[in-house]
Amino acid sequence: MSPCRNESFPLLEAETILDSPNFNASKKFVLYVTGWKKPTEDDSAQVLGKAFNCRDDYNFVVSNLIKCM
């Protein structure tokens, strides 16, 4: 959620993201979904997360769907 901090939120409690001091509801929102063929630890999620967070006008959220299947 920020260039230096990752946070985890359970899918069934996703609304708790709004309580995080690192989430800014006035910023644009990007959801990057992984888990079908690539894990969340994949380099692409890390690179995209850093790129969006360094712009400082996005909330970048990664969702790992493999944990939901």
C-alpha positions in Angstrom: 0.0 0.0 0.0 3.0 2.3 0.3 6.5 2.0 -1.2 7.9 0.9 2.2 4.9 -0.9 3.7 2.8 -3.9 2.8 -0.4 -4.8 4.7 -2.7 -7.8 4.6 -6.4 -7.7 4.9 -8.6 -10.9 4.9 -10.9 -11.0 1.9 -14.0 -11.5 4.1 -13.0 -8.3 6.0 -11.9 -6.3 3.0 -13.6 -3.2 4.3 -11.0 -2.9 7.1 -8.6 -1.5 4.4 -10.5 1.8 4.8 -9.3 2.0 8.4 -5.6 1.7 7.4 -3.6 5.0 7.8 -1.9 3.9 4.5 -5.1 3.9 2.5 -6.3 7.2 1.2 -9.8 7.1 -0.2 -9.2 10.3 -2.3 -6.5 8.6 -4.3 -7.1 6.5 -7.4 -7.4 2.7 -6.8 -5.5 0.0 -8.7 -6.4 -3.7 -8.1 -3.8 -6.2 -9.3 -5.2 -9.7 -9.2 -2.7 -12.7 -9.0 -3.0 -16.3 -8.2 -4.1 -17.9 -11.4 -0.7 -18.3 -12.9 1.5 -16.1 -10.8 1.9 -15.8 -7.0 1.7 -12.5 -5.2 5.5 -12.7 -4.6 6.0 -12.5 -8.4 8.3 -9.7 -9.5 5.6 -8.1 -11.6 3.4 -7.4 -8.5 6.4 -5.9 -6.7 7.5 -3.7 -9.7 4.0 -2.5 -10.4 3.4 -1.8 -6.7 6.5 0.3 -6.5 5.8 2.2 -9.7 2.2 3.1 -8.7 3.1 4.0 -5.1 6.0 6.2 -6.1 3.6 8.3 -8.1 1.9 9.0 -4.8 -1.6 9.4 -6.2 -2.7 5.7 -6.2 -3.7 3.1 -3.8 -2.2 -0.1 -5.2 -3.8 -3.3 -3.9 -2.7 -6.9 -4.8 -5.3 -9.7 -4.4 -4.1 -13.3 -4.4 -7.1 -15.3 -5.7 -5.4 -18.7 -5.3 -6.1 -18.4 -1.5 -9.9 -18.0 -2.4 -10.2 -21.1 -4.6 
